[in-house]
Amino acid sequence: MPHRPTRKRKKELMRRDELNRRNNKLVERAVALLMAGAAAMLVLCKEYCKKYLVSAPYESNYFTRCTFITHVIDSDEHCHNLLWMNVSCFRQFVEIFKRAGTLEDTIYCKVEEQVAIFLHIVAYNQRVRTSRACARYSGATISTYFNKVLKAILSMQDFFIKPPTGETPSQIEENLRWMPYFKDCIGAIDGTYIRIKVPIEEKPSYFCRNHFIAQNILAVGDFDLKFKYVLAGWEGSASDSRVLVDELTRANKIPLIPGKFYLADGGYPLLQHFITPHCKIAYHLNEFRGRRPRISNELFNHRHSSCRNVIERTFGILKKRFNILNEEPMYNFEKQIDIFLACCCIHNHIRRFMPNDSMVEAVDCTTNRGAYWVFWCMSPGYNNSAPGGVHSRYPDALRIRLCSKN
């Protein structure tokens, strides 16, 4: 006779069947949920790709890029509005790099486009993401060309920023107020603050007296409003005299010509090649408004101030032309210094080929002084002696001699 399961065995088999049915239902529900989720993810991926990843055809971008560079060189007005240069000045700037071989055309981007991208970014402090809308390149491509042009400009820094020759500037020779008293003056020296981004632990060293994080720039300018020497990277808390004295100990220091001197304000020490104004005597141009200098020292300070303001005007034009210098940059410390030096090179090129640039008039009008800038001098309690015993009697005697001639 066949074996018949017991009642206990039947109950056990029924429980197993019920458990299997439940497990099968759970598996079916899980599979259904996974399929629904996969379908939803597929739809979302398609929408994402359509919106963000699918680019326009290459021909469309190519013609848009051509339209951009064509618009730049279409007229002097468009070129000046976008790059602060006219078309002739821009072509001369591009030709310099082509002749030197520092920049070359690529398959997708010509030298003109590379330089235009760089100039537009530094002129208006444009982010790479914003520049994509104009040039129609990817962010990585724009960043690559920006660094490439920056490196090319710095490699030709000696071409753009040339030291003084030692000859008497024509602006002094043609001005009886300065000639022959300042016939040996070959330029003016001054410092300025440029905003900078540094790590948190270094911020106290770069906190300047104007209450923001900055680097202290030392520069020499001539009477054509060009830079003749630039030293960048000093902490904003460093004084002007400390920067100058340390700079004179370097191998690549400010060009010093025997018998010639630079004009400096009261924040610098009185040295053989650096003539400063008299202490605790009226110096600013607005202090002489409505009256004439009473003594020879005041007359010397007045003419010293009117002659030295060229470096103040040069800094003003530089900051007004390149907005990237007026805001906290987004680059690392080393690149921020390189960008400032590159802006000085571009400024000298513009002054060379556009001497009658409207930017000069705009800067002068903001001061309401015409060609004269009112600037800050030393505090009343400042000691004009140089640190480390470098004070010399020769420059003071020269200053007295100039006063007696006045």
C-alpha positions as CSV (number, residue, x, y, z in Angstrom):
1,M,0.0,0.0,0.0
2,P,1.3,3.5,-0.8
3,H,2.6,5.6,2.0
4,R,0.1,8.2,3.1
5,P,1.5,11.4,4.8
6,T,0.5,12.1,8.3
7,R,-1.5,15.1,9.3
8,K,1.6,16.8,10.7
9,R,3.4,16.2,7.4
10,K,0.5,17.8,5.5
11,K,0.5,20.9,7.6
12,E,4.3,21.3,7.1
13,L,3.9,21.0,3.3
14,M,1.1,23.5,3.3
15,R,3.2,26.0,5.2
16,R,6.1,25.5,2.7
17,D,3.8,26.1,-0.2
18,E,2.4,29.3,1.4
19,L,5.9,30.5,2.1
20,N,6.9,29.9,-1.5
21,R,3.9,31.8,-2.8
22,R,4.7,34.8,-0.6
23,N,8.3,34.8,-1.6
24,N,7.3,34.6,-5.3
25,K,5.0,37.6,-4.8
26,L,7.8,39.6,-3.1
27,V,10.2,38.8,-5.9
28,E,7.7,39.8,-8.5
29,R,7.0,43.1,-6.7
30,A,10.8,43.8,-6.4
31,V,11.3,43.1,-10.1
32,A,8.4,45.4,-11.0
33,L,9.9,48.2,-8.8
34,L,13.3,47.8,-10.3
35,M,12.0,47.9,-13.8
36,A,9.9,51.0,-13.0
37,G,13.0,52.6,-11.5
38,A,15.1,51.7,-14.4
39,A,12.5,53.2,-16.8
40,A,12.4,56.4,-14.8
41,M,16.2,56.7,-14.7
42,L,16.3,56.1,-18.5
43,V,13.9,59.0,-19.0
44,L,15.8,61.3,-16.7
45,C,19.1,60.4,-18.4
46,K,17.6,61.2,-21.8
47,E,16.4,64.6,-20.6
48,Y,19.7,65.4,-18.9
49,C,21.7,64.5,-22.1
50,K,19.3,66.5,-24.2
51,K,19.7,69.5,-22.0
52,Y,23.3,69.4,-21.0
53,L,25.4,66.9,-22.9
54,V,24.2,67.2,-26.5
55,S,26.2,70.1,-28.0
56,A,25.4,72.1,-31.1
57,P,26.8,70.9,-34.4
58,Y,30.4,71.8,-35.0
59,E,29.6,74.0,-37.9
60,S,27.3,76.2,-35.8
61,N,29.9,76.8,-33.2
62,Y,32.6,77.5,-35.8
63,F,30.5,80.2,-37.5
64,T,29.6,81.6,-34.1
65,R,33.3,81.9,-33.2
66,C,34.0,83.5,-36.5
67,T,31.2,86.0,-35.8
68,F,32.8,86.8,-32.4
69,I,36.3,87.7,-33.7
70,T,34.8,89.4,-36.8
71,H,32.7,91.6,-34.4
72,V,35.8,92.4,-32.4
73,I,37.8,93.7,-35.4
74,D,34.8,95.1,-37.2
75,S,35.3,98.7,-36.0
76,D,37.4,100.6,-33.5
77,E,34.4,101.2,-31.4
78,H,33.6,97.5,-31.0
79,C,37.2,96.6,-30.4
80,H,37.7,99.4,-27.9
81,N,34.5,98.4,-26.0
82,L,35.5,94.8,-25.7
83,L,39.3,94.9,-25.4
84,W,40.2,98.6,-24.6
85,M,42.2,98.8,-27.8
86,N,41.4,100.0,-31.3
87,V,41.8,97.6,-34.3
88,S,45.2,98.8,-35.2
89,C,46.6,98.5,-31.7
90,F,45.1,95.0,-31.4
91,R,46.6,93.9,-34.7
92,Q,50.0,95.2,-33.6
93,F,49.7,93.3,-30.3
94,V,48.9,90.1,-32.1
95,E,51.7,90.6,-34.6
96,I,54.3,90.8,-31.8
97,F,53.5,87.3,-30.7
98,K,53.4,85.9,-34.2
99,R,56.8,87.4,-35.0
100,A,58.3,86.1,-31.8
101,G,56.8,82.7,-32.2
102,T,55.3,82.6,-28.7
103,L,51.8,82.1,-30.0
104,E,50.7,80.1,-33.1
105,D,47.4,79.3,-34.8
106,T,45.8,76.0,-33.9
107,I,43.3,73.9,-35.9
108,Y,40.3,75.4,-34.0
109,C,41.6,78.8,-32.7
110,K,43.6,81.5,-34.3
111,V,46.1,83.8,-32.4
112,E,43.6,86.7,-32.7
113,E,40.9,84.7,-30.9
114,Q,43.3,83.6,-28.2
115,V,44.5,87.1,-27.5
116,A,41.0,88.5,-27.6
117,I,39.8,85.9,-25.1
118,F,42.6,86.9,-22.7
119,L,42.1,90.7,-23.1
120,H,38.3,90.4,-22.6
121,I,38.8,88.4,-19.4
122,V,41.3,90.8,-17.8
123,A,39.5,93.9,-19.0
124,Y,36.1,93.0,-17.4
125,N,37.1,90.4,-14.9
126,Q,35.0,87.8,-16.7
127,R,34.6,84.3,-15.4
128,V,35.4,81.4,-17.7
129,R,31.8,80.4,-17.6
130,T,30.7,83.8,-18.8
131,S,33.3,83.9,-21.5
132,R,31.9,80.7,-23.0
133,A,28.8,82.7,-24.2
134,C,31.0,85.0,-26.3
135,A,33.7,82.7,-27.7
136,R,31.6,79.5,-27.9
137,Y,34.5,77.4,-26.5
138,S,34.3,75.0,-23.6
139,G,35.6,76.2,-20.2
140,A,38.6,74.0,-20.4
141,T,39.6,75.4,-23.8
142,I,39.2,79.0,-22.7
143,S,41.3,78.3,-19.6
144,T,44.0,76.7,-21.7
145,Y,44.2,79.7,-24.1
146,F,44.1,82.1,-21.2
147,N,47.2,80.4,-19.6
148,K,48.9,80.2,-22.9
149,V,48.6,83.9,-23.7
150,L,49.6,84.8,-20.1
151,K,52.7,82.8,-20.4
152,A,53.5,84.4,-23.8
153,I,53.1,87.9,-22.4
154,L,55.4,87.2,-19.5
155,S,58.0,85.6,-21.7
156,M,58.2,89.0,-23.5
157,Q,58.1,91.2,-20.4
158,D,61.5,92.8,-21.2
159,F,60.1,93.8,-24.6
160,F,57.1,95.6,-23.1
161,I,58.6,97.1,-20.0
162,K,61.9,98.7,-20.8
163,P,64.2,100.6,-18.3
164,P,64.8,104.3,-18.6
165,T,67.5,105.5,-21.0
166,G,68.8,108.4,-18.9
167,E,67.8,111.1,-21.3
168,T,65.9,114.1,-20.0
169,P,62.2,113.5,-20.8
170,S,60.7,115.9,-23.3
171,Q,57.8,116.7,-20.9
172,I,60.4,118.3,-18.6
173,E,62.4,120.0,-21.3
174,E,59.3,121.8,-22.6
175,N,58.1,122.9,-19.2
176,L,59.8,125.9,-17.6
177,R,58.4,125.0,-14.2
178,W,60.4,121.9,-14.2
179,M,63.4,122.8,-16.4
180,P,66.3,122.9,-15.5
181,Y,65.5,122.0,-11.9
182,F,64.3,118.4,-12.6
183,K,66.4,117.9,-15.8
184,D,68.1,114.8,-14.2
185,C,64.8,113.2,-13.2
186,I,64.0,110.1,-15.2
187,G,60.8,109.0,-13.6
188,A,58.7,108.6,-10.5
189,I,58.4,105.7,-8.0
190,D,55.4,104.8,-5.9
191,G,53.5,101.9,-4.5
192,T,49.9,100.8,-4.7
193,Y,47.6,98.0,-3.3
194,I,46.1,95.3,-5.5
195,R,43.5,92.9,-4.1
196,I,44.8,89.4,-3.7
197,K,43.5,86.0,-2.5
198,V,45.7,84.2,0.0
199,P,45.2,81.3,2.5
200,I,43.5,82.1,5.8
201,E,46.7,81.7,7.8
202,E,48.5,84.3,5.6
203,K,45.8,87.0,5.6
204,P,47.2,89.0,8.6
205,S,50.4,89.6,6.6
206,Y,48.5,90.9,3.6
207,F,46.0,93.1,5.4
208,C,46.9,96.6,4.3
209,R,46.2,100.0,5.9
210,N,43.2,100.4,3.6
211,H,41.5,97.5,5.4
212,F,41.5,94.8,2.8
213,I,43.7,91.9,1.7
214,A,46.2,93.1,-0.9
215,Q,49.7,92.9,-2.2
216,N,52.0,95.9,-2.1
217,I,53.2,96.9,-5.6
218,L,56.3,98.9,-6.3
219,A,56.6,100.5,-9.7
220,V,58.5,103.1,-11.6
221,G,56.8,105.2,-14.2
222,D,57.9,107.7,-16.8
223,F,56.3,110.9,-18.1
224,D,54.7,109.0,-21.0
225,L,52.6,107.2,-18.4
226,K,54.4,103.9,-19.0
227,F,55.9,101.5,-16.5
228,K,59.6,101.2,-16.4
229,Y,60.0,98.7,-13.6
230,V,57.4,96.6,-11.6
231,L,57.9,94.6,-8.4
232,A,54.8,92.6,-7.3
233,G,54.1,90.1,-4.5
234,W,55.0,92.0,-1.3
235,E,52.6,91.7,1.7
236,G,50.1,94.5,2.0
237,S,51.3,95.2,5.6
238,A,54.8,96.0,4.4
239,S,55.8,99.7,4.3
240,D,56.9,101.4,1.1
241,S,60.4,102.1,2.6
242,R,60.9,98.5,3.6
243,V,60.0,97.3,0.1
244,L,62.3,99.8,-1.6
245,V,65.3,99.1,0.7
246,D,64.9,95.3,0.2
247,E,64.5,95.8,-3.5
248,L,67.8,97.7,-3.8
249,T,69.6,94.6,-2.4
250,R,68.4,92.3,-5.3
251,A,70.3,91.5,-8.4
252,N,67.4,92.6,-10.7
253,K,66.8,95.9,-9.0
254,I,65.5,99.3,-10.2
255,P,67.8,100.7,-12.9
256,L,70.1,103.3,-11.3
257,I,71.9,105.7,-13.6
258,P,74.7,107.9,-12.2
259,G,73.7,111.5,-11.9
260,K,70.0,110.7,-12.4
261,F,67.2,110.3,-9.8
262,Y,63.6,109.3,-9.3
263,L,60.9,111.3,-7.5
264,A,59.4,109.6,-4.5
265,D,56.8,110.6,-1.9
266,G,57.4,111.0,1.8
267,G,56.8,107.3,2.4
268,Y,60.2,106.5,1.0
269,P,63.7,107.2,2.4
270,L,65.8,110.0,1.0
271,L,68.5,108.3,-1.0
272,Q,71.0,109.3,-3.6
273,H,68.8,108.3,-6.6
274,F,65.4,108.9,-4.8
275,I,64.4,112.5,-4.0
276,T,61.6,113.0,-1.6
277,P,59.7,116.2,-0.5
278,H,60.5,118.2,2.6
279,C,58.8,116.9,5.8
280,K,56.0,118.7,7.6
281,I,55.6,121.2,4.8
282,A,52.6,121.7,2.5
283,Y,53.0,119.1,-0.3
284,H,49.6,118.1,-1.7
285,L,48.4,120.2,-4.6
286,N,45.1,120.9,-2.9
287,E,47.0,122.5,0.0
288,F,48.2,125.2,-2.4
289,R,44.7,126.0,-3.7
290,G,44.0,129.7,-3.5
291,R,47.6,130.7,-2.5
292,R,51.1,130.6,-3.7
293,P,54.1,128.8,-2.1
294,R,55.6,131.2,0.6
295,I,59.1,129.7,1.0
296,S,61.5,127.9,-1.2
297,N,60.8,124.5,0.5
298,E,57.1,124.9,-0.3
299,L,57.8,125.8,-3.9
300,F,60.0,122.7,-4.2
301,N,57.3,120.5,-2.7
302,H,54.7,122.0,-5.0
303,R,56.8,121.4,-8.2
304,H,57.8,118.0,-6.8
305,S,54.2,117.1,-6.4
306,S,53.1,118.2,-9.8
307,C,56.0,116.4,-11.4
308,R,55.6,113.1,-9.4
309,N,51.9,112.7,-10.1
310,V,52.6,110.8,-13.3
311,I,53.0,107.5,-11.5
312,E,49.7,108.1,-9.7
313,R,48.0,108.7,-13.0
314,T,49.6,105.6,-14.4
315,F,48.2,103.5,-11.6
316,G,44.8,105.1,-12.0
317,I,44.7,104.3,-15.8
318,L,45.9,100.7,-15.1
319,K,43.1,100.0,-12.5
320,K,40.4,101.7,-14.6
321,R,41.4,99.7,-17.7
322,F,41.6,96.3,-16.1
323,N,38.8,95.5,-13.7
324,I,40.4,92.2,-12.8
325,L,42.8,94.3,-10.5
326,N,39.9,95.9,-8.6
327,E,38.2,92.8,-7.3
328,E,39.3,89.7,-5.4
329,P,40.7,87.4,-8.0
330,M,39.8,83.7,-8.4
331,Y,43.3,82.5,-9.2
332,N,46.1,81.2,-7.0
333,F,48.7,83.5,-5.6
334,E,51.4,83.0,-8.2
335,K,49.0,83.5,-11.1
336,Q,47.6,86.7,-9.5
337,I,51.1,88.2,-9.6
338,D,51.6,87.1,-13.2
339,I,48.3,88.6,-14.2
340,F,49.3,92.0,-12.7
341,L,52.6,92.0,-14.6
342,A,50.8,91.0,-17.8
343,C,48.4,93.9,-17.4
344,C,51.3,96.3,-17.0
345,C,52.8,95.0,-20.3
346,I,49.5,95.5,-22.1
347,H,49.2,99.0,-20.6
348,N,52.6,99.9,-22.0
349,H,51.6,98.6,-25.4
350,I,48.4,100.6,-25.5
351,R,50.3,103.7,-24.4
352,R,52.8,103.1,-27.2
353,F,50.2,102.8,-30.1
354,M,47.4,104.8,-28.5
355,P,49.0,107.8,-26.9
356,N,45.7,109.8,-27.1
357,D,43.6,107.2,-25.4
358,S,40.4,108.5,-23.9
359,M,41.2,106.5,-20.7
360,V,43.7,109.2,-19.7
361,E,41.1,112.0,-19.9
362,A,38.6,109.9,-18.1
363,V,41.0,109.3,-15.2
364,D,42.0,112.9,-15.0
365,C,38.4,114.0,-15.0
366,T,37.6,111.8,-12.0
367,T,40.1,113.8,-9.9
368,N,38.8,117.2,-11.0
369,R,42.4,118.4,-11.3
370,G,43.0,118.1,-15.0
371,A,46.4,116.5,-15.3
372,Y,47.2,116.8,-11.6
373,W,46.4,114.1,-9.1
374,V,45.9,114.7,-5.4
375,F,47.5,111.8,-3.6
376,W,48.5,110.7,-0.1
377,C,51.8,111.7,1.4
378,M,53.5,110.7,4.7
379,S,52.0,111.2,8.1
380,P,53.2,114.3,10.1
381,G,55.1,112.2,12.6
382,Y,57.0,110.1,10.1
383,N,60.8,110.0,10.3
384,N,62.2,110.6,6.9
385,S,65.5,108.8,7.7
386,A,66.1,105.5,6.0
387,P,66.4,102.3,8.0
388,G,69.8,100.6,8.4
389,G,71.8,103.8,8.1
390,V,71.4,104.2,4.4
391,H,70.5,107.9,4.7
392,S,73.0,110.1,2.7
393,R,73.8,113.7,2.9
394,Y,74.1,114.0,-0.9
395,P,70.4,113.8,-1.8
396,D,69.5,116.3,0.9
397,A,72.2,118.7,-0.5
398,L,70.8,118.2,-3.9
399,R,67.3,119.0,-2.7
400,I,68.6,122.2,-1.0
401,R,70.3,123.1,-4.3
402,L,67.1,122.6,-6.2
403,C,65.2,124.7,-3.7
404,S,67.8,127.5,-4.0
405,K,67.4,127.4,-7.8
406,N,63.6,127.6,-7.6
